[in-house]
């Protein structure tokens, strides 16, 4: 018994060499991050060695190494979950890019006030919550110059306001981007909020943005801002 006690390593809850190796392994693992999932077998080997070389007079607490196993397994599972989430995000981004590319050449309707006039023709959709009297002003999106203004009655719901590019004095304004603003009041003189919607052909898609953006009349919109596709195919 005396010889055996002399040969056995003087350790408490595992030998000192194994504890040192475990500490080194833990440091290496914390530096490498996700590689902990690949070192699960190594961790089990360390525990097995630790059990084989424990001090018979002071054995390792079974609850302690069981907790270590559980914690390690939880970390490994979390890393795997993170990998799966990354894959799902990548798939979603690919789906968004594919969806955005399908809109190229289509005419889309989006919330907005600036529209492109081409061939002296431009239109907006005005949505009034109630019958109102509205003052409509159109200005150049480039210079800010007032191009046209008028006052007219708006019915409840959506209606189209078209402009032929002529100012109040008959001046023909050039093609380009123009902005509409609407100030409306109801029969009792209360202000009513009138929303504006524009339509335009999707010229291109920027896939470098997250989410991808669609170019409509020189403006950028995300797919979730599209309210309606009026016409598919090339313009």
Secondary structure, DSSP 4 states (H G I P E B T S, - for coil): -HHHHHHS---SSS-HHHHHHHHHHHHHHHHHGGGGGGGHHHHHHHHHHHHHTS-TTSPPPHHHHHHHHHHHHHHHHHHHHHHHHHHHHHHHHHHHHHHHHHTTT-EEEEE-SEEEEBTTBEEEEEEESS-EEEEEEEEETTT--EEEEEEEEE-SEEEEEEE-SB-TTSPBPPSEEEEEEEEEE-TTS-EE-EEEEEEEEEEEEETTSSS-EEEETTEEEEGGGEEEEEE-S--
